[in-house]
Amino acid sequence: MPERRNKGGRRRRPDRGERSNGVARPRLPELTNPFAPVEILGEEALERIEDTAFRMLEEGGLEVRSARARQIYADNGAKVDDESQMVWLGRDIVREFVGKAPSRFKMHARVSDRDITVGGANIAFAPVGGPPNVSSLDRRRQSGDFATLCDLIRVVHGLGVTHVSGGGLVAPIDLAVDTRHLDVSMAHITLSDQAWFASGIGRTRILDALDMVALARGCDRDQLLCEPSLYTVINVNSPRRVDEDLLDGLMAMAENGQPNVVTPFTLAGAMSPVTIAGSLAQQTGEALGVIALTQMIRPGCPVVFGGFTSNVDMKSGAPAFGTPEYVKATLAGGQIARRFALPYRSSSVNASNAVDAQAVYETGMALWAAVMSHSNMVMHSVGWLEGGLTASFEKMVVDAEMLRSWFETLQPLEVNGQELALDAILKVPPGGHFFGEDHTLERYETAFQDPVLSDWRNFETWEEDGSRTATERANGVWKQLLADYERPPIDPAIESELNALMARRKSEIERTGL
Amino acid sequence: MPERRNKGGRRRRPDRGERSNGVARPRLPELTNPFAPVEILGEEALERIEDTAFRMLEEGGLEVRSARARQIYADNGAKVDDESQMVWLGRDIVREFVGKAPSRFKMHARVSDRDITVGGANIAFAPVGGPPNVSSLDRRRQSGDFATLCDLIRVVHGLGVTHVSGGGLVAPIDLAVDTRHLDVSMAHITLSDQAWFASGIGRTRILDALDMVALARGCDRDQLLCEPSLYTVINVNSPRRVDEDLLDGLMAMAENGQPNVVTPFTLAGAMSPVTIAGSLAQQTGEALGVIALTQMIRPGCPVVFGGFTSNVDMKSGAPAFGTPEYVKATLAGGQIARRFALPYRSSSVNASNAVDAQAVYETGMALWAAVMSHSNMVMHSVGWLEGGLTASFEKMVVDAEMLRSWFETLQPLEVNGQELALDAILKVPPGGHFFGEDHTLERYETAFQDPVLSDWRNFETWEEDGSRTATERANGVWKQLLADYERPPIDPAIESELNALMARRKSEIERTGL
């Protein structure tokens, strides 16, 4: 352990207690992956998957449960049958329209220094979305409510590891179904300062969210058209079905120049073939078929190729995540997205029922695949538990530690004269140590990542302090973050306008249902 | 969930209980990494590290605490000073001798179908080595003894995920220090059937181990000369010191054509510079300097470039593992080893005090770096806990699950007509499912990895069954493996000779101390 010194303006090392009590860390800036992506498929395999995907669209078609969407497909050369709601797309049409989508785009937050670029080698982490339940060590799994959703947003903000503020971190079932999207939008806008995900179910909800985003950013819908500021995820109801509410949301997003993250729900063995190759072919066809629609609506509007292929447990039918099959599908999905020059989305997910070793090894496998497949958006990367049925407070803290570790791993390894330290190496005698060297003392405070959760004290000290596992320690971390939470600044006039807009829309919806 | 069917010779799916109770899985065969290695350093950075390493050997030198080893260095052109015990090596000498080492070699087990190739894109997993303590959920951390060491070897054998049977999985402190190497060798030979690690401390121990290996394989020392059959790890006592006992072991191994795994103990900030670049330079210099010695002794004898660079916790001085710094050093170490056409060794390690989320996320990061750096030997990959101070029974089971997941991830992703499943995709209607399809039923039993430890049942079922975490379930797995353990067959005549050899050597050592 280096001795304390304080000469020549050198900083003293912080007090031990001071450091170990602090759970705040700098928020992660934009992240670029310096490594080449891991490639699992050769050219011939990619061609076969692509050909199968195109044949699926040509011979099998998609069931498009929106007359308006079918009309758009028909107007752009697809074969359409309104009775069966089927749409058949030739590969030339798919190629033509998918080719209009941008390979990267900028996402605008309400605070411009939280803007990010989606595409290329950039990676954005997003928190868990969609679970009906929430859990912590203090209260066992229960249904979500709005107060808990707000706490989850606060903890995510405090953890500072995400680039996007998520969508429904848990479903607020205590709020009215028809208007809860307004409360959720308001929570994301005021409790965080990043771009966020709106629920893509229905046109009205998207338009409401867009009005609120425009107000929060102090701009109008025209400016939003060329400045993407809101995401939504559009799941294909695999196999080969796209539901009307989602199509309505997707069309509203595309018309307004906002990015849809088009993600087929291809769980191998259930909603897609039991083989990963077959599931990838289906995922590719479904994603490209729907992505083409966005470009028919507004050529050049941002869109993301979403991969979610995993396998189900063939014993129970339950989805599995972070499995070898998941990893392979994620790596291959990245290659396919790059083949079509589209930004790629995957996830950091697991199927464990507790924040235990299983939760972490499954998440860890999913996460390395997400990062090394060059995923541009890694969804569910903070707080996902139990196959997505539960948002876990402790899992959020564990995930944040894992994301910070990856973030630091992706920073450049400096190899210059000072870093190479030849003088220090020559100065320390054989069998000596480097603790007291100037080269060490000048750098040791910032040389290594300072973890929030990891406990590196020796066994005896750790045992005397209660033998707490990482999950038990995580419980203290999120509570501290919640206690320390400070709402990011927002112009009071804008907040007041947002409240007025929300009140007006609630009243309209209650009155007219629209 | 697929319904049971049994027609046309199709296998029925196994009974649920039958599968979930079974903890046995096929032993992993040899493993080759199909992915390109992840490269973190460019050519210029590699050149700088190499140059710094060479300057360290030229200007700083190594302290070589064996007169015989120094004489060998001197005879081969190095500058030697016997008073200070220092050896200075020019880069031309290092290049010349390191260049004689093979880039790959075959390791012979006593059962030939457990032979493996070390080098190229091959990966061998080895269990934890060296801890003084052992722990399980049943009995808290305590010192090791021989009975427990044997149980650890049995569990590793039962898990079936390693390619090497390890060295001291725990120190058997109940046995006499001077003769325990004989008991440990006997345990590895009879309780397992793989090649294994002998303690490299001292010439006598290595020669005893070699005699036992030769007997076990039914060959003589001459045959061993061209058939590597025993490993040892030689740690450089960083910085720049090589101890006499280890040099004696190393020389005995090299003379007999057996592989030394030369591993500097470069913990950045303590035994090497606080920067990863500096630690890599020192690691490279120390490893190459000692590897050169092996080739001066016996040109072409197998040797492995070992990387163990990590950082210490600058708050406590304790080593940290699986950190971002560890990952970077592991990836870079692989590039450096390949630069010198040497097989590479790294580790799957963590610094947690419990088999918890921290243990797994640190191990997970170390493991992906080990695999994706193209490590040929991944040491400590089963059972390592607490920075290597403890062998954990439950961690063994968790690690085995992680290794099986990696193994499966590294198997080829088949993309042929049958796997692409176009017929099944076209047959299942939009919104339908694939559970009942022939394509599914023909494959579902073997389509996906069948985990030992992961529990994918729904929350309610899991809760009714006791809400057991993965670590708690692991406790049942290793006990089952121990109960089911069957000693691999060995010729009784050979075993009898081994026992006689051991008895004779014990008597000699007790009488003469040699």
Interface residues (C-beta under 8 A of the other chain):
Chain A: M1 P2 R13 R16 R19 S20 P34 F35 A36 V38 E39 I40 L41 E44 A45 R48 I49 T52 R55 M56 E59 G60 L62 E63 M86 R141 N237 P239 R240 R241 A268 G269 A270 M271 S272 P273 V274 T275 I276 A277 G278 A281 Q282 G285 N311 D313 M314 K315 S316 G317 A318 A320 T323 P324 E325 V327 K328 A332 A351 S352 N353 A354 V355 D356 A357 Q358 A359 V360 Y361 E362 G364 M365 W368 M372 E386 G387 L389 T390 V398 E401 M402 S405 W406 E408 T409 Q411 L413 E414 V415 N416 Q418 E419 L420 A421 L422 A424 I425 L426 V428 P429 P430 G431 G432 H433 F434 F435 E437 H439 T440 R443 Y444 E445 A447 F448 Q449 P451 L453 S454 D455 W456 R457 N458 F459 W462 E463 S467 T469 A470 T471 A474
Chain B: M1 P2 R13 R16 R19 S20 P34 F35 A36 V38 E39 I40 L41 E44 A45 R48 I49 T52 R55 M56 E59 G60 L62 E63 M86 R141 N237 P239 R240 R241 A268 G269 A270 M271 S272 P273 V274 T275 I276 A277 G278 A281 Q282 G285 N311 D313 M314 K315 S316 G317 A318 A320 T323 P324 E325 V327 K328 A332 A351 S352 N353 A354 V355 D356 A357 Q358 A359 V360 Y361 E362 G364 M365 W368 M372 E386 G387 L389 T390 V398 E401 M402 S405 W406 E408 T409 Q411 L413 E414 V415 N416 Q418 E419 L420 A421 L422 A424 I425 L426 V428 P429 P430 G431 G432 H433 F434 F435 E437 H439 T440 R443 Y444 E445 A447 F448 Q449 P451 L453 S454 D455 W456 R457 N458 F459 W462 E463 S467 T469 A470 T471 A474
